[in-house]
Amino acid sequence: MITTDGLNHLALPVKDPQRSAEFYADLFNMEITLSSPEVAFVRTVGARDMIALNRSEVEVVSSRESMHFGFMVEPDQFDAALRTIEEASVRKVSEPSRREIGRYIFIEDPDGYVVEIFECLSPPFA
């Protein structure tokens, strides 16, 4: 068994790393730690998790049923997240919905990756 300190980064092929980094920095208050025409890194403020954004012409295939990733928000911040999505004119893949662990919405980033934003009211995700 390999004991880890958690997920360090997720690498995504994107058309324009700088544009994608700005999207994540602006929408999710992430810190841009490196930005160039070929690669950019964004990190959650106060954490170690990062997204590596690598220039590529690979066609993105992402959906809420298959490849997507999610950001968890505090329950009292979910409505503010919805307002931010509206104000930034981000494409919604779904309307806000509710399930047992809390509310969620799926959006799309500039390259077509589906991103879930969800509040978590109970384990195992909290």
Buried (B, 14 or more C-beta within 10 A) or exposed (E): EEEEEEEEEEEBBBBBBBBBBBBBBEBBEBBBEBBEEEBBBBBBEEEEEBBBBBBBEEEBEBEBEEEBEBBBBEBEEBEEBBEBBEEEEBEBBEEBEEEEBBBBBBBBBBBBBBBBBBBBBEEEEE
